[in-house]
Amino acid sequence: MKSILFMDDDPSIRDGIAAILKLEGYEVDLACDGNEAIELYCRRKQQSKPYDAVIMDLTIPGGMGGRIAVSELLKIDPNVRAIVTSGYYADPVVADYSQFGFVDAVIKPYKIGEIMEAITRVTGR
């Protein structure tokens, strides 16, 4: 079973995406900010069960967002497969995501199909 780490500060988005991903057959862990995402990622890596993909919101008010979190994850695992999500489509990180360590980007508001397509591109599933 493929596993996804999904990070977003909005609990309704986290819960909604998790429910859909679980219905699609993914194992899903949720993080509300970059610190929690890094902690979960490290735990899974230590168990030799790394995530197949990480989906991270770029901006987390009052917390660590995706830009900093992905740079920290890349130090831990240079093979991390991270997808950035953001409503700020003109943000340089979204416009040129690969320069910031991400492997794909999805613009908010997104449809579940867009997230699923990004996961497929990243994981090959």
Steps between C-alpha positions, in 0.01 A plus 500: 500500500639840402527761773447875489587771749259793459572836665250787516403740777127470424351198683207470259738476203721248683207282599330521161811413300589221744157343464520506121857369489407215734209410272751492213708246693772720648628498855489864615663691783408862570705796617382852584839666440856436390628403843242225532564386141874472566435304820266256323738464206795422727298244694400316182852514360642351823249217463628445142153587368551834323206683348441457130405869476467805720244770422575833668315829516742782423368746757417408860398810701699505824685178414760345274376485143595276214799697370701466820364155583600350165852638533525328841356175362754503218778507761348191659418324173623638167249273326189648661218536244323821604208674333433865589146638519413868515242757408782738414547391139746785431727405791849412374489167685185396315613642166840327516440226758792278397749775592371477857515121536143411401421253222152632414253778583122528528323836517221561754211479482561162347277215401574157642582383148786749485646365826459142378672581169793659685530197728498272195772706332712490815447138607431332169175360637 
